[in-house]
Amino acid sequence: MTQPIPPITLPPMQDPQQEGEWLRNTLQTWLDREFLPEPINQKIAQRASQIFVRQRLEGENDLGSLVIAIVTEMQAFDFSKSFYSEFAIANAVSDLLLDSLGIDRCCGQ
């Protein structure tokens, strides 16, 4: 029988500005490397970072809930000048956070 994947809880936020800047820079670098370095990537990374920081300041530490919040709030973002969507951005944020925590995201491990 398959076991459910346990939730991943991020450590409490220590420095909102530093975490927001880290996510913005890291996400923009990922976006630029994944397809093309486009000016819209900076706006996407900035918006995702704002959502992330606000959610964390409101006490949200569950990674799954953070991903859902990013998907939901990024739906209002105009992705027409980008190769990305709100789902790609939320998944990228999740992957970047897991990498930063040293959690292997391969194969459901």
ZIKA-V913532 format. One record per backbone hydrogen bond with DSSP energy under -1.0 kcal/mol. CO is the residue of the C=O (numbers start at 1). NH is the residue of the N-H. Records with the same first field share a line. If there is no record, write none. Layout:
# ZIKA-V913532
CO: NH ; NH
This chain:
# ZIKA-V913532
8: 63
15: 19
16: 20
17: 21
18: 22
19: 23
20: 24
21: 25
22: 26
23: 27
24: 28
25: 29
26: 30
27: 31
28: 32
29: 33
30: 34
31: 35
38: 41
40: 44
41: 45
42: 46
43: 47
44: 48
45: 49
46: 50
47: 51
48: 52
49: 53
50: 54
51: 55
52: 56
53: 57
54: 58
55: 60
56: 59
61: 10
62: 66
63: 67
64: 68
65: 69
66: 70
67: 71
68: 72
69: 73
70: 74
73: 76
74: 77
77: 79
79: 82
85: 89
86: 90
87: 91
88: 92
89: 93
90: 94
91: 95
92: 96
93: 97
94: 98
95: 99
96: 100
97: 101
98: 103
99: 102
106: 109
